[in-house]
Amino acid sequence: MDLRNISTRVALCGVGVLLVAGCGGGAATGSPSATATSAASASGGATNVAVSLAEWSVGTSVATAKAGPVTFAVTNNGPDEVHEFVVIKTDLSMLALPTETTGAVNEEDSGIEAQGEIEDVAVGATEELTLTLAPGAYVLICNIYDDTAKQSHYQMGMRNQLTVTP
């Protein structure tokens, strides 16, 4: 048996495993306790954050990102509702954002700074938003209020946290 051939095969299998793990995209999480850190591309581009919207959660591929350009790839996994994606800079807990009587977040209130948003992401669609973010705490929400169902998507649980590091 040729040992060089075995070593080459083992090395190629290891590379294959790393490629599959890297291309898998990771499981989106609705929990702010995720510890994976997103890295900027080798070319110095934006940090990429995959976001999954669904009834009733906002999941992210990472819990932290580097300051600078951050690109959010936002997918609405439905199964039924149109959602939106709003990035808010705040020191408030994601559970303590100021709300209106409907339960929707008051994006104009003091203590929060809306950084950008994507409105009306259709079920099954993926849209991108690139923002230049400073270090700090951010809350990612769907801020739709459904007047027919009398539901605030934020109040139903569509929120998550993102920490931006220097």
FITOR-174704 format. One record per residue: x, y, z of N, C-alpha, C, CB in turn; residue in three letters. Coordinates in steps of 0.02 Angstrom, whole numbers, padded with zeros to 5 digits, always signed. Glycine has a CB too. Layout:
// residues N
XYZXYZXYZXYZAla;...
// end
This chain:
// residues 166
+00043-00059+00000+00000+00000+00000+00045+00062+00000-00049+00000+00062Met;+00031+00110-00042+00071+00171-00049+00049+00222+00004+00064+00200-00120Asp;+00094+00237+00052+00078+00284+00106+00067+00355+00081+00134+00283+00158Leu;+00102+00375+00028+00091+00442+00000+00019+00449-00025+00140+00456-00057Arg;-00007+00397-00056-00075+00398-00082-00125+00404-00025-00089+00334-00123Asn;-00114+00368+00030-00158+00371+00088-00156+00441+00119-00139+00318+00141Ile;-00096+00469+00127-00089+00537+00156-00125+00588+00114-00015+00556+00162Ser;-00119+00582+00048-00153+00628+00003-00228+00622+00011-00133+00616-00070Thr;-00254+00561+00015-00326+00551+00022-00351+00578+00089-00342+00476+00017Arg;-00314+00568+00142-00333+00594+00208-00335+00670+00206-00284+00569+00263Val;-00285+00700+00177-00282+00773+00172-00341+00800+00131-00215+00796+00141Ala;-00356+00767+00075-00412+00789+00033-00478+00781+00069-00413+00750-00033Leu;-00486+00727+00107-00547+00718+00146-00555+00773+00198-00547+00649+00182Cys;-00500+00792+00230-00502+00846+00280-00523+00912+00248-00434+00854+00313Gly;-00495+00926+00189-00514+00987+00153-00587+00984+00134-00470+00997+00090Val;-00611+00926+00111-00681+00918+00092-00728+00930+00151-00693+00848+00064Gly;-00710+00904+00209-00750+00915+00269-00753+00989+00285-00723+00875+00329Val;-00696+01024+00282-00695+01096+00296-00737+01134+00245-00623+01122+00295Leu;-00734+01116+00182-00774+01150+00131-00848+01140+00143-00755+01125+00061Leu;-00868+01079+00158-00939+01066+00171-00962+01105+00232-00951+00991+00181Val;-00922+01106+00285-00941+01143+00346-00945+01217+00331-00891+01130+00402Ala;-00898+01242+00291-00898+01314+00275-00954+01334+00229-00833+01333+00245Gly;-00976+01290+00185-01028+01306+00137-01098+01292+00164-01018+01268+00074Cys;-01103+01259+00220-01167+01241+00247-01207+01300+00271-01159+01194+00302Gly;-01176+01357+00284-01211+01417+00305-01228+01417+00378-01273+01425+00265Gly;-01222+01360+00412-01236+01358+00483-01310+01363+00497-01199+01412+00520Gly;-01330+01340+00553-01401+01345+00572-01415+01414+00597-01419+01292+00625Ala;-01468+01444+00573-01487+01509+00598-01513+01500+00668-01541+01543+00552Ala;-01503+01550+00709-01525+01545+00778-01565+01605+00798-01466+01537+00824Thr;-01616+01595+00836-01655+01649+00863-01628+01670+00930-01728+01629+00869Gly;-01576+01638+00953-01548+01651+01019-01491+01700+01015-01526+01586+01052Ser;-01489+01750+01059-01433+01796+01058-01370+01766+01088-01451+01859+01095Pro;-01371+01703+01109-01313+01674+01141-01266+01640+01092-01335+01625+01192Ser;-01280+01643+01027-01235+01612+00978-01166+01643+00985-01262+01621+00906Ala;-01114+01602+00977-01046+01627+00989-01004+01630+00926-01013+01585+01039Thr;-01029+01608+00870-00990+01611+00808-00977+01683+00788-01025+01573+00752Ala;-00919+01696+00761-00903+01763+00740-00894+01764+00665-00839+01788+00775Thr;-00926+01810+00632-00921+01818+00560-00855+01852+00543-00981+01857+00531Ser;-00825+01833+00489-00762+01865+00468-00773+01900+00402-00706+01812+00463Ala;-00739+01956+00394-00741+01991+00330-00706+01948+00278-00708+02062+00336Ala;-00726+01956+00217-00695+01916+00164-00621+01934+00158-00731+01927+00096Ser;-00584+01889+00129-00511+01899+00123-00495+01963+00085-00480+01839+00087Ala;-00540+01986+00043-00527+02047+00004-00541+02110+00044-00568+02046-00060Ser;-00560+02103+00108-00573+02161+00149-00643+02188+00141-00524+02215+00133Gly;-00688+02147+00113-00757+02169+00101-00798+02168+00164-00789+02125+00049Gly;-00863+02170+00155-00910+02174+00210-00913+02108+00248-00979+02191+00184Ala;-00930+02113+00312-00946+02054+00352-01014+02031+00329-00944+02069+00429Thr;-01023+01966+00320-01087+01939+00297-01125+01907+00354-01075+01888+00241Asn;-01188+01925+00361-01232+01896+00412-01294+01869+00377-01250+01948+00467Val;-01304+01803+00381-01365+01773+00354-01420+01782+00406-01354+01697+00336Ala;-01478+01804+00383-01535+01816+00428-01594+01775+00402-01553+01892+00432Val;-01627+01741+00448-01686+01701+00432-01747+01731+00468-01676+01627+00452Ser;-01796+01754+00430-01859+01778+00458-01911+01723+00452-01883+01843+00422Leu;-01950+01713+00504-02003+01662+00503-02053+01680+00557-01974+01590+00514Ala;-02111+01651+00553-02160+01661+00606-02136+01621+00666-02232+01639+00583Glu;-02118+01647+00718-02109+01715+00741-02039+01722+00769-02162+01733+00794Trp;-01990+01726+00726-01920+01731+00747-01878+01768+00696-01891+01661+00760Ser;-01822+01794+00721-01770+01822+00679-01707+01784+00698-01761+01901+00689Val;-01683+01742+00653-01622+01703+00666-01563+01733+00630-01632+01631+00645Gly;-01504+01726+00659-01443+01751+00628-01390+01696+00627-01416+01814+00664Thr;-01346+01700+00578-01292+01651+00573-01237+01665+00623-01263+01651+00502Ser;-01234+01726+00649-01183+01745+00697-01213+01792+00749-01123+01779+00662Val;-01179+01800+00805-01201+01847+00857-01158+01909+00859-01200+01812+00925Ala;-01100+01908+00825-01055+01965+00824-01031+01978+00753-00996+01955+00871Thr;-01014+02041+00740-00986+02060+00676-00934+02115+00689-01041+02085+00626Ala;-00888+02123+00643-00837+02176+00648-00867+02242+00625-00774+02158+00607Lys;-00846+02297+00656-00868+02363+00635-00848+02375+00563-00838+02418+00682Ala;-00889+02414+00528-00877+02429+00458-00935+02404+00417-00811+02397+00433Gly;-00924+02390+00354-00979+02367+00312-01003+02298+00334-00958+02365+00238Pro;-01068+02292+00344-01099+02228+00362-01155+02216+00311-01126+02228+00436Val;-01153+02159+00278-01205+02141+00230-01249+02087+00261-01174+02116+00163Thr;-01313+02104+00265-01364+02058+00290-01398+02026+00230-01415+02094+00337Phe;-01395+01959+00225-01432+01922+00174-01494+01896+00210-01389+01863+00141Ala;-01551+01927+00197-01613+01915+00235-01660+01871+00194-01647+01982+00253Val;-01677+01813+00222-01723+01766+00189-01786+01760+00231-01689+01697+00179Thr;-01843+01767+00198-01907+01756+00232-01927+01684+00221-01962+01806+00205Asn;-01923+01644+00275-01942+01574+00272-02015+01562+00289-01898+01534+00319Asn;-02052+01617+00298-02124+01613+00308-02145+01571+00368-02156+01586+00248Gly;-02193+01528+00360-02217+01503+00296-02272+01545+00264-02242+01435+00305Pro;-02302+01593+00301-02360+01627+00274-02354+01703+00268-02418+01611+00317Asp;-02317+01734+00311-02319+01807+00319-02262+01843+00281-02315+01824+00391Glu;-02278+01902+00255-02228+01949+00231-02196+01979+00293-02259+02005+00183Val;-02130+01989+00291-02095+02018+00348-02051+02075+00324-02052+01964+00384His;-02025+02113+00373-01975+02163+00357-01916+02153+00404-02004+02235+00364Glu;-01862+02187+00390-01801+02180+00429-01775+02250+00446-01747+02139+00391Phe;-01771+02265+00511-01748+02331+00533-01688+02322+00579-01806+02369+00570Val;-01636+02361+00568-01576+02360+00610-01577+02423+00653-01510+02356+00566Val;-01575+02413+00719-01580+02469+00767-01519+02468+00812-01645+02465+00809Ile;-01485+02525+00819-01430+02532+00866-01459+02556+00932-01374+02581+00840Lys;-01445+02520+00987-01472+02539+01052-01435+02503+01108-01547+02523+01054Thr;-01436+02533+01166-01410+02500+01226-01466+02465+01264-01374+02550+01271Asp;-01527+02471+01240-01585+02439+01273-01586+02364+01257-01651+02473+01250Leu;-01615+02326+01301-01626+02255+01289-01673+02248+01229-01656+02220+01351Ser;-01665+02193+01192-01710+02182+01135-01782+02173+01157-01687+02121+01095Met;-01792+02160+01222-01860+02152+01249-01889+02217+01275-01860+02100+01304Leu;-01848+02270+01277-01869+02333+01308-01871+02392+01260-01823+02349+01365Ala;-01877+02379+01196-01881+02434+01149-01946+02472+01159-01874+02409+01076Leu;-01945+02539+01149-02007+02578+01158-02058+02559+01104-01991+02653+01156Pro;-02119+02548+01125-02171+02527+01078-02229+02576+01077-02196+02457+01094Thr;-02267+02572+01023-02328+02610+01017-02384+02568+01047-02343+02627+00942Glu;-02445+02594+01047-02501+02557+01076-02514+02491+01040-02564+02600+01075Thr;-02494+02486+00977-02503+02425+00938-02453+02371+00956-02498+02441+00863Thr;-02399+02389+00991-02346+02342+01006-02288+02347+00957-02373+02273+01007Gly;-02297+02385+00903-02242+02395+00856-02191+02443+00888-02268+02424+00788Ala;-02128+02434+00871-02075+02477+00899-02081+02547+00870-02005+02447+00884Val;-02075+02597+00913-02073+02667+00892-02002+02682+00870-02097+02716+00949Asn;-01989+02678+00806-01922+02687+00778-01896+02758+00785-01922+02667+00706Glu;-01938+02805+00804-01918+02875+00812-01904+02893+00885-01973+02921+00785Glu;-01914+02847+00932-01907+02860+01003-01834+02871+01021-01936+02803+01044Asp;-01823+02908+01076-01754+02918+01100-01727+02852+01127-01751+02974+01154Ser;-01662+02844+01124-01631+02783+01148-01621+02730+01095-01671+02755+01203Gly;-01650+02742+01036-01640+02695+00981-01625+02735+00917-01701+02649+00971Ile;-01585+02705+00874-01568+02736+00810-01577+02685+00755-01495+02765+00811Glu;-01630+02692+00715-01639+02647+00659-01583+02659+00609-01710+02658+00625Ala;-01549+02606+00588-01492+02611+00543-01511+02598+00471-01438+02562+00565Gln;-01562+02557+00461-01583+02540+00393-01633+02483+00396-01523+02521+00349Gly;-01667+02472+00340-01717+02418+00339-01731+02394+00269-01781+02442+00372Glu;-01760+02335+00266-01788+02308+00204-01862+02297+00218-01751+02240+00183Ile;-01904+02328+00179-01976+02321+00189-02004+02265+00145-02013+02387+00173Glu;-02057+02234+00170-02097+02186+00131-02056+02132+00095-02137+02223+00079Asp;-02024+02090+00135-01987+02033+00107-02038+01976+00099-01927+02011+00154Val;-02050+01957+00038-02100+01906+00022-02076+01837+00046-02114+01904-00053Ala;-02123+01793+00060-02107+01725+00080-02064+01693+00025-02171+01683+00093Val;-02008+01664+00045-01963+01631-00002-01911+01677-00033-02003+01600-00057Gly;-01918+01742-00024-01871+01789-00054-01810+01800-00008-01906+01856-00068Ala;-01754+01818-00040-01694+01839-00004-01674+01907-00031-01636+01787-00012Thr;-01663+01954+00015-01642+02021-00005-01582+02040+00037-01699+02072+00004Glu;-01540+02085+00011-01479+02105+00046-01483+02178+00067-01418+02094+00003Glu;-01452+02192+00124-01445+02259+00150-01374+02267+00176-01498+02274+00207Leu;-01337+02316+00151-01270+02329+00175-01270+02396+00212-01218+02330+00116Thr;-01246+02394+00274-01242+02453+00317-01172+02459+00344-01295+02450+00375Leu;-01149+02519+00356-01086+02530+00390-01102+02540+00464-01045+02591+00360Thr;-01082+02491+00505-01101+02491+00575-01041+02507+00620-01132+02425+00595Leu;-01053+02550+00669-01003+02566+00720-01006+02514+00775-01015+02638+00749Ala;-00954+02508+00815-00956+02461+00871-01015+02477+00916-00890+02462+00910Pro;-01047+02425+00944-01103+02435+00989-01152+02379+00986-01137+02500+00975Gly;-01209+02391+01019-01262+02341+01023-01317+02359+00973-01291+02337+01095Ala;-01342+02309+00939-01394+02317+00889-01450+02266+00902-01365+02309+00818Tyr;-01511+02286+00884-01568+02241+00886-01595+02235+00815-01623+02266+00937Val;-01609+02174+00795-01635+02159+00728-01707+02137+00737-01591+02104+00692Leu;-01754+02172+00703-01825+02157+00714-01864+02155+00649-01855+02208+00762Ile;-01923+02125+00653-01976+02136+00604-02025+02182+00640-02010+02068+00578Cys;-02039+02239+00612-02081+02288+00646-02149+02297+00613-02045+02355+00649Asn;-02173+02245+00580-02238+02248+00548-02293+02241+00601-02246+02192+00494Ile;-02345+02281+00593-02405+02273+00633-02460+02253+00584-02424+02338+00673Tyr;-02489+02195+00595-02542+02169+00553-02608+02192+00582-02539+02091+00547Asp;-02639+02242+00549-02701+02271+00574-02759+02221+00573-02719+02333+00533Asp;-02759+02176+00524-02813+02127+00519-02810+02077+00576-02809+02090+00451Thr;-02750+02049+00588-02741+02000+00641-02728+02032+00709-02684+01953+00624Ala;-02717+02098+00709-02701+02135+00771-02639+02106+00804-02761+02132+00821Lys;-02585+02096+00762-02523+02067+00786-02464+02112+00770-02513+01998+00755Gln;-02423+02123+00820-02358+02155+00810-02307+02100+00804-02341+02204+00870Ser;-02272+02097+00747-02223+02044+00736-02167+02048+00789-02194+02049+00666His;-02148+02109+00808-02098+02117+00862-02122+02085+00926-02082+02192+00873Tyr;-02184+02098+00945-02212+02070+01007-02220+01994+01002-02279+02103+01022Gln;-02229+01969+00942-02237+01896+00932-02170+01859+00936-02270+01883+00864Met;-02114+01897+00942-02049+01865+00951-01999+01877+00896-02058+01793+00958Gly;-02015+01920+00848-01970+01931+00792-01918+01984+00809-02010+01953+00730Met;-01866+01961+00846-01813+02005+00869-01752+01963+00884-01835+02046+00932Arg;-01694+01994+00877-01631+01961+00894-01580+02016+00907-01606+01913+00836Asn;-01522+01998+00933-01469+02045+00949-01408+02032+00905-01450+02041+01023Gln;-01370+02085+00894-01307+02080+00859-01258+02128+00893-01314+02097+00783Leu;-01199+02104+00910-01148+02146+00940-01097+02161+00886-01115+02113+01002Thr;-01080+02224+00877-01030+02245+00828-00967+02265+00868-01056+02303+00783Val;-00912+02232+00853-00849+02242+00888-00801+02285+00847-00817+02175+00905Thr;-00755+02319+00882-00707+02361+00845-00663+02321+00798-00662+02399+00894Pro;
// end
